[in-house]
Amino acid sequence: MTITVEHLSKKFNREWIFKNLTYRFQTGVPVAVTGGNGSGKSTFLQVLSGFIPATEGTVQYEENGKLIPEVKHFEQLDICTPYVELIEEFTLIEFLTFHFKFKKLKEGMRIEDFLQKTYLDESADKPIKYFSSGMKQRLKLGIAFFSESAICLLDEPTTNLDEKGIHWYHDQIQTILPHKLLIVSSNQRQEYSFCGHKLNIPEYK
């Protein structure tokens, strides 16, 4: 899987968030999107995922030499960000059953395995609105880690995780690195220490 962006730009009102950004992302080559608070990292991920439109430029997804239509980009990715909300009225098992009607679990994995890998098995019947912030973050990350989607976009991925949760995050990252196109938006090195490449958004102003 590859994502190619060419001359990508985003403007809100009269302010350019980033401009004329060209880059190529690919499976097995994790990239950190860096920059200070308010620099446009999250906006870049939202444009990349199709959550918001670009002002200028193009985003192309390609698999095995074949372009994927823009309307099908969402089928290829999972995204974990602070602004994506969970359906908190559902119990955990209801939410996962609903979610994985639209996304496929990793091959050979069951929902019961998902619960164990995220350390949420004792909360299967609990409404998500009663989860701690750390439990919600593990759930979001688990959805991104343990699906068949080819692309994994992470924005500030260790938000609300304690030390044990951060170790869990790094352990799980290692299992997906060879198999997914991974992009991590962060200004904390501990969140992207495994990334060999960096894309610094303030350079594209």
N, CA, C and O of each residue as an XYZ file, in Angstrom:
820
protein
N       0.846     -1.196      0.000
C       0.000      0.000      0.000
C       0.881      1.245      0.000
O       1.874      1.307      0.725
N       0.523      2.223     -0.803
C       1.206      3.517     -0.774
C       0.175      4.646     -0.743
O      -0.928      4.517     -1.274
N       0.559      5.749     -0.114
C      -0.199      6.992     -0.188
C       0.751      8.037     -0.751
O       1.820      8.283     -0.193
N       0.358      8.641     -1.848
C       1.174      9.690     -2.462
C       0.416     11.006     -2.402
O      -0.710     11.113     -2.888
N       1.051     12.005     -1.799
C       0.458     13.349     -1.778
C       1.335     14.268     -2.624
O       2.562     14.233     -2.531
N       0.699     15.075     -3.437
C       1.426     15.978     -4.314
C       0.869     17.386     -4.192
O      -0.320     17.632     -4.396
N       1.768     18.303     -3.851
C       1.434     19.729     -3.740
C       0.212     19.948     -2.836
O      -0.640     20.793     -3.109
N       0.154     19.171     -1.765
C      -1.004     19.214     -0.874
C      -0.962     20.477     -0.009
O       0.066     20.819      0.576
N      -2.096     21.151      0.051
C      -2.193     22.396      0.816
C      -3.545     22.470      1.501
O      -4.551     21.979      0.989
N      -3.547     23.100      2.679
C      -4.805     23.316      3.402
C      -4.807     24.708      3.996
O      -3.848     25.132      4.641
N      -5.920     25.420      3.761
C      -6.067     26.791      4.261
C      -7.378     26.913      5.000
O      -8.415     26.456      4.518
N      -7.339     27.533      6.182
C      -8.545     27.914      6.914
C      -8.641     29.428      6.885
O      -7.730     30.130      7.323
N      -9.764     29.926      6.361
C      -9.905     31.361      6.144
C      -8.736     31.845      5.291
O      -8.603     31.418      4.144
N      -7.878     32.734      5.824
C      -6.752     33.226      5.018
C      -5.417     32.646      5.457
O      -4.366     33.049      4.959
N      -5.455     31.711      6.380
C      -4.205     31.162      6.914
C      -3.911     29.793      6.316
O      -4.751     28.894      6.352
N      -2.706     29.645      5.764
C      -2.263     28.358      5.263
C      -1.758     27.521      6.429
O      -0.856     27.941      7.153
N      -2.338     26.337      6.611
C      -1.909     25.424      7.666
C      -0.654     24.684      7.211
O       0.303     24.543      7.972
N      -0.667     24.216      5.975
C       0.533     23.708      5.303
C       0.326     23.950      3.818
O      -0.799     24.109      3.347
N       1.447     23.974      3.086
C       1.341     24.350      1.678
C       2.377     23.600      0.844
O       3.535     23.457      1.234
N       1.924     23.127     -0.314
C       2.810     22.530     -1.315
C       3.607     21.349     -0.749
O       4.821     21.256     -0.935
N       2.901     20.455     -0.060
C       3.535     19.302      0.576
C       3.460     18.096     -0.367
O       2.376     17.689     -0.786
N       4.609     17.543     -0.687
C       4.689     16.348     -1.532
C       5.451     15.268     -0.773
O       6.543     15.514     -0.262
N       4.866     14.059     -0.701
C       5.493     12.985      0.077
C       4.879     11.657     -0.361
O       3.773     11.607     -0.897
N       5.635     10.582     -0.115
C       5.142      9.239     -0.435
C       5.299      8.342      0.780
O       6.408      8.140      1.275
N       4.179      7.803      1.261
C       4.144      6.892      2.396
C       3.964      5.471      1.872
O       3.308      5.260      0.852
N       4.554      4.488      2.578
C       4.396      3.113      2.130
C       4.411      2.136      3.297
O       4.927      2.429      4.375
N       3.837      0.981      3.053
C       3.782     -0.073      4.061
C       5.189     -0.448      4.515
O       6.107     -0.569      3.704
N       5.342     -0.628      5.830
C       6.611     -1.068      6.387
C       7.615      0.039      6.631
O       8.719     -0.220      7.110
N       7.242      1.286      6.305
C       8.136      2.430      6.516
C       7.392      3.455      7.373
O       6.821      4.401      6.831
N       7.387      3.288      8.692
C       6.622      4.191      9.556
C       7.170      5.613      9.522
O       8.382      5.832      9.509
N       6.252      6.569      9.508
C       6.618      7.981      9.408
C       5.999      8.749     10.573
O       4.824      8.571     10.895
N       6.806      9.607     11.199
C       6.309     10.502     12.240
C       6.004     11.861     11.630
O       6.851     12.445     10.955
N       4.806     12.361     11.863
C       4.432     13.719     11.467
C       4.617     14.599     12.692
O       3.908     14.448     13.687
N       5.574     15.521     12.618
C       5.987     16.276     13.797
C       5.715     17.766     13.639
O       5.391     18.254     12.556
N       5.859     18.475     14.765
C       5.620     19.916     14.822
C       5.013     20.270     16.155
O       4.436     19.412     16.824
N       5.132     21.508     16.548
C       4.606     21.948     17.834
C       3.086     21.948     17.874
O       2.425     21.701     16.865
N       2.545     22.228     19.049
C       1.094     22.317     19.194
C       0.543     23.386     18.259
O       1.071     24.496     18.188
N      -0.517     23.042     17.546
C      -1.133     23.997     16.636
C      -0.431     24.148     15.306
O      -0.756     25.053     14.537
N       0.538     23.273     15.014
C       1.305     23.418     13.773
C       0.591     22.840     12.556
O       0.964     23.137     11.421
N      -0.437     22.012     12.783
C      -1.182     21.457     11.662
C      -1.043     19.958     11.493
O      -1.470     19.407     10.479
N      -0.447     19.286     12.480
C      -0.264     17.828     12.376
C      -1.600     17.098     12.250
O      -1.787     16.268     11.360
N      -2.517     17.419     13.148
C      -3.818     16.742     13.131
C      -4.592     17.074     11.860
O      -5.264     16.214     11.290
N      -4.492     18.326     11.423
C      -5.164     18.723     10.184
C      -4.637     17.922      9.006
O      -5.403     17.506      8.137
N      -3.330     17.706      8.979
C      -2.739     16.916      7.901
C      -3.311     15.499      7.880
O      -3.661     14.989      6.816
N      -3.409     14.858      9.055
C      -3.985     13.514      9.107
C      -5.438     13.514      8.653
O      -5.878     12.580      7.982
N      -6.182     14.549      9.011
C      -7.583     14.616      8.609
C      -7.726     14.754      7.090
O      -8.631     14.172      6.493
N      -6.838     15.517      6.476
C      -6.855     15.638      5.019
C      -6.437     14.319      4.384
O      -7.037     13.873      3.406
N      -5.407     13.701      4.945
C      -4.901     12.428      4.410
C      -5.977     11.339      4.443
O      -6.069     10.515      3.533
N      -6.783     11.349      5.498
C      -7.812     10.317      5.665
C      -9.106     10.642      4.930
O      -9.985      9.788      4.814
N      -9.230     11.880      4.428
C     -10.461     12.290      3.764
C     -11.508     12.843      4.709
O     -12.637     13.112      4.300
N     -11.134     13.017      5.989
C     -12.064     13.562      6.983
C     -12.433     15.006      6.652
O     -13.572     15.428      6.847
N     -11.440     15.765      6.142
C     -11.697     17.110      5.629
C     -11.014     17.227      4.270
O     -10.028     16.533      4.021
N     -11.520     18.097      3.377
C     -10.935     18.194      2.033
C      -9.675     19.061      2.020
O      -9.514     19.958      2.848
N      -8.803     18.782      1.081
C      -7.644     19.642      0.850
C      -8.093     20.910      0.135
O      -9.109     20.914     -0.560
N      -7.332     21.983      0.311
C      -7.577     23.207     -0.450
C      -6.973     23.092     -1.838
O      -7.568     23.518     -2.828
N      -5.783     22.509     -1.898
C      -5.096     22.284     -3.169
C      -4.351     20.956     -3.089
O      -4.077     20.453     -2.000
N      -4.026     20.395     -4.249
C      -3.212     19.191     -4.294
C      -4.036     17.914     -4.305
O      -5.266     17.945     -4.307
N      -3.325     16.788     -4.312
C      -3.977     15.488     -4.442
C      -3.465     14.496     -3.405
O      -2.332     14.587     -2.932
N      -4.341     13.540     -3.065
C      -4.003     12.396     -2.222
C      -4.412     11.153     -2.986
O      -5.578     10.996     -3.348
N      -3.446     10.258     -3.235
C      -3.738      9.034     -3.973
C      -3.347      7.813     -3.142
O      -2.238      7.734     -2.613
N      -4.277      6.865     -3.039
C      -4.011      5.571     -2.417
C      -3.793      4.564     -3.542
O      -4.523      4.554     -4.534
N      -2.779      3.717     -3.374
C      -2.467      2.743     -4.416
C      -2.090      1.412     -3.777
O      -1.323      1.378     -2.815
N      -2.620      0.331     -4.303
C      -2.307     -1.002     -3.806
C      -1.989     -1.923     -4.979
O      -2.781     -2.057     -5.911
N      -0.829     -2.550     -4.919
C      -0.374     -3.455     -5.981
C      -0.441     -2.796     -7.354
O      -0.845     -3.413     -8.340
N      -0.036     -1.524     -7.394
C       0.015     -0.797     -8.655
C      -1.315     -0.290     -9.163
O      -1.390      0.252    -10.266
N      -2.366     -0.455     -8.378
C      -3.705     -0.040     -8.804
C      -4.232      1.077     -7.907
O      -4.234      0.955     -6.682
N      -4.680      2.167     -8.535
C      -5.232      3.283     -7.772
C      -6.560      2.901     -7.140
O      -7.378      2.217     -7.756
N      -6.767      3.342     -5.915
C      -8.018      3.094     -5.199
C      -8.882      4.349     -5.302
O      -8.410      5.437     -4.973
N     -10.126      4.230     -5.745
C     -10.990      5.416     -5.863
C     -11.114      6.150     -4.527
O     -11.140      5.529     -3.464
N     -11.189      7.453     -4.598
C     -11.234      8.274     -3.386
C     -12.408      7.893     -2.486
O     -12.291      7.952     -1.262
N     -13.536      7.505     -3.079
C     -14.709      7.157     -2.276
C     -14.503      5.884     -1.474
O     -15.284      5.583     -0.572
N     -13.454      5.133     -1.798
C     -13.169      3.887     -1.086
C     -11.947      3.999     -0.166
O     -11.524      3.002      0.420
N     -11.380      5.197     -0.035
C     -10.215      5.362      0.829
C     -10.501      4.944      2.264
O      -9.653      4.347      2.927
N     -11.712      5.264      2.743
C     -12.043      4.980      4.141
C     -12.010      3.484      4.443
O     -11.791      3.084      5.587
N     -12.226      2.662      3.426
C     -12.214      1.218      3.637
C     -10.809      0.703      3.952
O     -10.651     -0.383      4.511
N      -9.800      1.480      3.595
C      -8.421      1.031      3.721
C      -7.767      1.401      5.042
O      -6.668      0.928      5.331
N      -8.414      2.235      5.852
C      -7.699      2.792      6.992
C      -8.471      2.699      8.294
O      -9.697      2.587      8.327
N      -7.688      2.752      9.369
C      -8.208      2.985     10.713
C      -7.455      4.183     11.273
O      -6.269      4.367     10.999
N      -8.150      4.990     12.054
C      -7.545      6.191     12.592
C      -7.873      6.304     14.077
O      -9.016      6.109     14.490
N      -6.864      6.619     14.862
C      -7.031      6.811     16.309
C      -6.624      8.232     16.635
O      -5.444      8.577     16.568
N      -7.591      9.052     16.986
C      -7.334     10.462     17.266
C      -8.198     10.924     18.434
O      -9.212     10.296     18.740
N      -7.807     12.012     19.086
C      -8.630     12.541     20.184
C     -10.011     13.002     19.748
O     -10.936     13.021     20.560
N     -10.173     13.379     18.467
C     -11.448     13.948     18.027
C     -12.427     12.900     17.506
O     -13.572     13.243     17.212
N     -12.023     11.644     17.381
C     -12.947     10.586     16.973
C     -13.622     10.014     18.216
O     -12.949      9.496     19.106
N     -14.926     10.105     18.276
C     -15.675      9.691     19.457
C     -16.141      8.242     19.346
O     -16.403      7.733     18.255
N     -16.235      7.600     20.493
C     -16.816      6.264     20.581
C     -18.316      6.377     20.831
O     -18.800      7.414     21.285
N     -19.041      5.318     20.535
C     -20.485      5.307     20.816
C     -20.652      4.866     22.263
O     -20.710      3.670     22.545
N     -20.727      5.811     23.168
C     -20.601      5.519     24.594
C     -21.852      4.891     25.198
O     -21.796      4.372     26.313
N     -22.971      4.925     24.496
C     -24.176      4.285     25.004
C     -24.109      2.760     24.859
O     -24.818      2.035     25.556
N     -23.258      2.282     23.956
C     -23.099      0.847     23.755
C     -22.246      0.242     24.862
O     -21.363      0.901     25.412
N     -22.520     -1.016     25.181
C     -21.537     -1.764     25.963
C     -20.361     -2.066     25.041
O     -20.473     -1.934     23.822
N     -19.251     -2.465     25.615
C     -18.073     -2.749     24.806
C     -18.358     -3.840     23.779
O     -17.985     -3.698     22.614
N     -19.007     -4.914     24.185
C     -19.250     -6.007     23.260
C     -20.224     -5.577     22.157
O     -20.082     -6.003     21.011
N     -21.208     -4.741     22.489
C     -22.122     -4.208     21.476
C     -21.369     -3.332     20.482
O     -21.596     -3.412     19.274
N     -20.478     -2.504     20.995
C     -19.714     -1.601     20.131
C     -18.826     -2.389     19.175
O     -18.801     -2.104     17.977
N     -18.102     -3.370     19.688
C     -17.196     -4.148     18.846
C     -17.964     -4.959     17.801
O     -17.540     -5.055     16.649
N     -19.091     -5.538     18.206
C     -19.914     -6.295     17.258
C     -20.394     -5.392     16.131
O     -20.385     -5.781     14.963
N     -20.814     -4.184     16.490
C     -21.264     -3.207     15.499
C     -20.105     -2.767     14.601
O     -20.228     -2.764     13.377
N     -18.984     -2.396     15.218
C     -17.839     -1.874     14.451
C     -17.325     -2.889     13.443
O     -17.047     -2.545     12.295
N     -17.199     -4.138     13.872
C     -16.605     -5.140     12.995
C     -17.594     -5.736     11.995
O     -17.285     -6.716     11.317
N     -18.788     -5.136     11.907
C     -19.659     -5.394     10.765
C     -19.174     -4.602      9.549
O     -19.451     -4.965      8.406
N     -18.444     -3.511      9.816
C     -17.976     -2.622      8.759
C     -16.475     -2.787      8.487
O     -16.008     -2.545      7.375
N     -15.743     -3.194      9.493
C     -14.302     -3.446      9.373
C     -14.038     -4.903      9.731
O     -14.746     -5.488     10.551
N     -13.020     -5.482      9.113
C     -12.690     -6.868      9.405
C     -11.632     -6.948     10.499
O     -10.639     -6.221     10.482
N     -11.870     -7.853     11.456
C     -10.836     -8.151     12.431
C      -9.652     -8.815     11.738
O      -9.804     -9.464     10.703
N      -8.479     -8.642     12.323
C      -7.277     -9.305     11.829
C      -7.564    -10.796     11.633
O      -8.244    -11.417     12.450
N      -7.045    -11.355     10.553
C      -7.317    -12.746     10.218
C      -6.947    -13.675     11.377
O      -5.856    -13.587     11.941
N      -7.869    -14.553     11.711
C      -7.643    -15.514     12.785
C      -7.963    -14.991     14.169
O      -7.799    -15.708     15.157
N      -8.419    -13.747     14.256
C      -8.699    -13.124     15.550
C     -10.210    -13.054     15.783
O     -10.976    -12.791     14.856
N     -10.625    -13.287     17.008
C     -12.025    -13.169     17.400
C     -12.188    -11.975     18.331
O     -11.205    -11.441     18.845
N     -13.412    -11.566     18.540
C     -13.656    -10.452     19.459
C     -13.134    -10.794     20.853
O     -12.625     -9.924     21.558
N     -13.260    -12.064     21.249
C     -12.740    -12.481     22.554
C     -11.229    -12.258     22.635
O     -10.717    -11.870     23.685
N     -10.519    -12.498     21.540
C      -9.076    -12.259     21.497
C      -8.779    -10.765     21.599
O      -7.840    -10.345     22.275
N      -9.604     -9.975     20.910
C      -9.450     -8.518     20.977
C      -9.563     -8.036     22.422
O      -8.751     -7.234     22.881
N     -10.567     -8.527     23.129
C     -10.780     -8.110     24.515
C      -9.576     -8.456     25.391
O      -9.179     -7.667     26.250
N      -9.007     -9.621     25.172
C      -7.857    -10.028     25.971
C      -6.628     -9.197     25.635
O      -5.884     -8.802     26.533
N      -6.404     -8.927     24.354
C      -5.218     -8.195     23.944
C      -5.247     -6.740     24.395
O      -4.196     -6.123     24.570
N      -6.437     -6.190     24.583
C      -6.565     -4.809     25.053
C      -6.783     -4.714     26.563
O      -6.973     -3.624     27.104
N      -6.754     -5.877     27.243
C      -6.991     -5.947     28.693
C      -8.355     -5.353     29.068
O      -8.497     -4.683     30.091
N      -9.346     -5.614     28.218
C     -10.691     -5.100     28.467
C     -11.702     -6.238     28.637
O     -12.910     -5.998     28.627
N     -11.222     -7.465     28.792
C     -12.129     -8.606     28.834
C     -13.071     -8.579     30.030
O     -14.177     -9.113     29.955
N     -12.653     -7.968     31.127
C     -13.532     -7.907     32.294
C     -14.592     -6.811     32.172
O     -15.469     -6.688     33.026
N     -14.502     -6.023     31.107
C     -15.448     -4.914     30.914
C     -16.325     -5.111     29.685
O     -16.890     -4.148     29.167
N     -16.442     -6.349     29.214
C     -17.164     -6.611     27.970
C     -18.612     -6.133     28.006
O     -19.139     -5.676     26.992
N     -19.255     -6.234     29.162
C     -20.672     -5.871     29.272
C     -20.895     -4.501     29.906
O     -22.023     -4.145     30.246
N     -19.840     -3.752     30.061
C     -19.948     -2.420     30.679
C     -20.160     -1.368     29.585
O     -19.480     -1.405     28.560
N     -21.099     -0.427     29.790
C     -21.244      0.677     28.831
C     -19.950      1.485     28.741
O     -19.304      1.739     29.757
N     -19.576      1.885     27.537
C     -18.316      2.588     27.317
C     -18.280      3.926     28.058
O     -17.202      4.412     28.400
N     -19.441      4.522     28.307
C     -19.452      5.804     29.012
C     -18.897      5.695     30.428
O     -18.544      6.709     31.029
N     -18.813      4.483     30.968
C     -18.255      4.295     32.307
C     -16.778      3.895     32.275
O     -16.190      3.629     33.323
N     -16.180      3.850     31.096
C     -14.769      3.522     30.984
C     -13.905      4.698     31.436
O     -14.303      5.856     31.312
N     -12.737      4.391     31.953
C     -11.757      5.441     32.227
C     -11.196      5.949     30.894
O     -11.381      5.313     29.857
N     -10.513      7.096     30.928
C      -9.930      7.653     29.708
C      -8.874      6.706     29.131
O      -8.738      6.596     27.913
N      -8.130      6.025     30.002
C      -7.131      5.078     29.529
C      -7.751      3.871     28.850
O      -7.223      3.389     27.848
N      -8.865      3.374     29.377
C      -9.559      2.240     28.761
C     -10.085      2.634     27.375
O      -9.990      1.858     26.424
N     -10.634      3.834     27.274
C     -11.140      4.297     25.981
C     -10.000      4.397     24.963
O     -10.174      4.070     23.789
N      -8.836      4.852     25.427
C      -7.714      4.984     24.502
C      -7.207      3.615     24.051
O      -6.854      3.451     22.883
N      -7.163      2.641     24.940
C      -6.765      1.296     24.540
C      -7.760      0.711     23.535
O      -7.372      0.000     22.608
N      -9.033      1.014     23.728
C     -10.053      0.548     22.786
C      -9.832      1.175     21.407
O      -9.864      0.470     20.398
N      -9.612      2.474     21.355
C      -9.357      3.144     20.076
C      -8.122      2.576     19.385
O      -8.132      2.312     18.183
N      -7.057      2.393     20.167
C      -5.829      1.862     19.595
C      -6.019      0.417     19.130
O      -5.522      0.028     18.073
N      -6.739     -0.369     19.923
C      -6.990     -1.752     19.547
C      -7.699     -1.855     18.212
O      -7.371     -2.715     17.394
N      -8.667     -0.986     17.988
C      -9.390     -0.981     16.713
C      -8.432     -0.699     15.557
O      -8.545     -1.295     14.486
N      -7.489      0.215     15.787
C      -6.512      0.542     14.745
C      -5.486     -0.568     14.550
O      -5.058     -0.824     13.424
N      -5.091     -1.224     15.627
C      -4.058     -2.256     15.552
C      -4.569     -3.580     14.996
O      -3.885     -4.228     14.204
N      -5.776     -3.983     15.412
C      -6.211     -5.364     15.211
C      -7.259     -5.527     14.118
O      -8.062     -6.459     14.168
N      -7.261     -4.646     13.143
C      -8.142     -4.788     11.995
C      -7.325     -5.227     10.787
O      -6.094     -5.233     10.824
N      -8.022     -5.592      9.723
C      -7.355     -5.974      8.477
C      -6.999     -4.763      7.618
O      -6.395     -4.921      6.557
N      -7.358     -3.568      8.054
C      -7.088     -2.373      7.263
C      -5.593     -2.213      7.014
O      -4.771     -2.529      7.874
N      -5.253     -1.721      5.831
C      -3.851     -1.624      5.427
C      -3.156     -0.389      5.976
O      -1.927     -0.332      6.010
N      -3.936      0.610      6.410
C      -3.378      1.894      6.834
C      -3.767      2.177      8.274
O      -4.923      2.000      8.659
N      -2.798      2.618      9.069
C      -3.027      2.937     10.472
C      -2.530      4.359     10.735
O      -1.333      4.627     10.637
N      -3.441      5.261     11.067
C      -3.115      6.656     11.359
C      -3.331      6.909     12.845
O      -4.424      6.689     13.368
N      -2.286      7.370     13.519
C      -2.335      7.597     14.965
C      -2.013      9.048     15.273
O      -1.004      9.580     14.809
N      -2.867      9.686     16.053
C      -2.668     11.079     16.450
C      -2.565     11.135     17.977
O      -3.528     10.842     18.685
N      -1.383     11.516     18.472
C      -1.127     11.574     19.921
C      -1.562     10.258     20.584
O      -2.415     10.272     21.471
N      -0.993      9.136     20.169
C      -1.533      7.817     20.528
C      -1.431      7.423     21.998
O      -2.198      6.565     22.435
N      -0.527      8.004     22.782
C      -0.433      7.588     24.184
C      -1.186      8.529     25.123
O      -1.025      8.455     26.341
N      -2.006      9.412     24.556
C      -2.846     10.285     25.393
C      -3.677      9.441     26.365
O      -4.353      8.496     25.958
N      -3.618      9.791     27.637
C      -4.391      9.143     28.713
C      -3.886      7.751     29.103
O      -4.501      7.099     29.947
N      -2.788      7.280     28.513
C      -2.239      5.990     28.903
C      -1.256      6.141     30.063
O      -0.454      7.075     30.089
N      -1.326      5.209     31.027
C      -0.341      5.200     32.108
C       0.913      4.468     31.625
O       0.995      4.073     30.462
N       1.879      4.290     32.512
C       3.146      3.679     32.106
C       2.935      2.281     31.533
O       3.545      1.916     30.528
N       2.072      1.505     32.175
C       1.785      0.156     31.671
C       1.151      0.225     30.284
O       1.473     -0.567     29.399
N       0.243      1.188     30.111
C      -0.414      1.355     28.819
C       0.564      1.757     27.723
O       0.420      1.330     26.578
N       1.554      2.572     28.063
C       2.549      2.995     27.081
C       3.414      1.808     26.653
O       3.751      1.674     25.477
N       3.768      0.953     27.608
C       4.516     -0.270     27.256
C       3.679     -1.168     26.343
O       4.190     -1.739     25.379
N       2.398     -1.283     26.657
C       1.486     -2.067     25.815
C       1.449     -1.500     24.401
O       1.500     -2.250     23.426
N       1.361     -0.174     24.289
C       1.347      0.498     22.988
C       2.577      0.112     22.164
O       2.452     -0.250     20.994
N       3.750      0.189     22.764
C       4.974     -0.113     22.023
C       5.060     -1.591     21.655
O       5.558     -1.934     20.583
N       4.584     -2.459     22.529
C       4.586     -3.893     22.205
C       3.704     -4.179     20.998
O       4.090     -4.932     20.104
N       2.522     -3.579     20.974
C       1.598     -3.833     19.869
C       2.088     -3.207     18.563
O       1.896     -3.779     17.490
N       2.715     -2.041     18.650
C       3.260     -1.394     17.456
C       4.222     -2.319     16.726
O       4.212     -2.402     15.498
N       5.055     -3.014     17.496
C       6.052     -3.879     16.872
C       5.406     -4.984     16.040
O       5.988     -5.444     15.057
N       4.216     -5.406     16.429
C       3.556     -6.499     15.702
C       2.952     -6.039     14.377
O       2.727     -6.858     13.486
N       2.687     -4.738     14.238
C       2.048     -4.258     13.011
C       3.014     -3.559     12.059
O       2.669     -3.334     10.899
N       4.208     -3.213     12.517
C       5.130     -2.433     11.693
C       5.360     -3.021     10.300
O       5.344     -2.270      9.325
N       5.573     -4.334     10.166
C       5.848     -4.852      8.822
C       4.627     -4.906      7.912
O       4.769     -5.043      6.697
N       3.425     -4.802      8.487
C       2.212     -5.143      7.745
C       1.320     -3.956      7.392
O       0.438     -4.076      6.542
N       1.541     -2.822      8.034
C       0.654     -1.687      7.817
C       1.441     -0.450      7.383
O       2.620     -0.296      7.698
N       0.766      0.406      6.667
C       1.284      1.738      6.407
C       0.957      2.555      7.651
O      -0.210      2.831      7.927
N       1.978      2.940      8.396
C       1.795      3.543      9.713
C       2.303      4.977      9.731
O       3.445      5.251      9.362
N       1.433      5.891     10.167
C       1.793      7.302     10.310
C       1.397      7.739     11.717
O       0.262      7.529     12.142
N       2.340      8.348     12.436
C       2.104      8.788     13.812
C       2.284     10.303     13.887
O       3.361     10.820     13.589
N       1.242     11.000     14.279
C       1.298     12.446     14.467
C       1.560     12.744     15.937
O       0.765     12.379     16.803
N       2.685     13.411     16.218
C       3.049     13.610     17.623
C       4.193     14.618     17.742
O       4.969     14.811     16.806
N       4.283     15.258     18.915
C       5.474     16.047     19.233
C       6.218     15.447     20.429
O       7.063     16.104     21.036
N       5.894     14.184     20.761
C       6.570     13.476     21.847
C       7.315     12.275     21.275
O       6.705     11.355     20.731
N       8.626     12.294     21.404
C       9.441     11.261     20.766
C       9.065      9.855     21.227
O       9.162      8.907     20.447
N       8.639      9.705     22.478
C       8.298      8.363     22.962
C       7.167      7.729     22.158
O       7.023      6.506     22.144
N       6.364      8.556     21.489
C       5.245      8.026     20.716
C       5.662      7.555     19.323
O       4.946      6.775     18.694
N       6.822      8.027     18.834
C       7.219      7.674     17.468
C       8.683      7.247     17.382
O       9.295      7.365     16.320
N       9.252      6.755     18.477
C      10.676      6.405     18.503
C      11.043      5.322     17.488
O      12.209      5.198     17.113
N      10.074      4.550     17.047
C      10.284      3.464     16.084
C      10.224      3.943     14.636
O      10.448      3.157     13.716
N       9.925      5.224     14.426
C       9.809      5.772     13.074
C      11.179      6.216     12.564
O      11.863      7.012     13.208
N      11.566      5.699     11.415
C      12.848      6.076     10.829
C      12.782      7.325      9.974
O      13.810      7.854      9.552
N      11.556      7.800      9.715
C      11.398      8.980      8.868
C      10.479      9.987      9.568
O       9.542      9.608     10.271
N      10.768     11.274      9.362
C       9.954     12.335      9.954
C       9.514     13.318      8.875
O      10.269     13.647      7.960
N       8.279     13.774      9.008
C       7.720     14.817      8.159
C       7.349     15.968      9.077
O       6.383     15.881      9.836
N       8.122     17.049      9.005
C       7.939     18.175      9.927
C       7.030     19.223      9.279
O       7.433     19.939      8.363
N       5.800     19.294      9.777
C       4.781     20.143      9.138
C       5.184     21.632      9.069
O       4.913     22.267      8.050
N       5.821     22.219     10.110
C       6.174     23.646      9.993
C       7.090     23.990      8.819
O       7.210     25.163      8.466
N       7.733     23.004      8.212
C       8.563     23.271      7.056
C       7.745     23.557      5.804
O       8.285     23.952      4.770
N       6.424     23.352      5.913
C       5.556     23.513      4.744
C       4.565     24.652      4.948
O       3.375     24.511      4.664
N       5.054     25.754      5.430
C       4.202     26.925      5.632
C       4.309     27.883      4.450
O       3.660     28.929      4.442
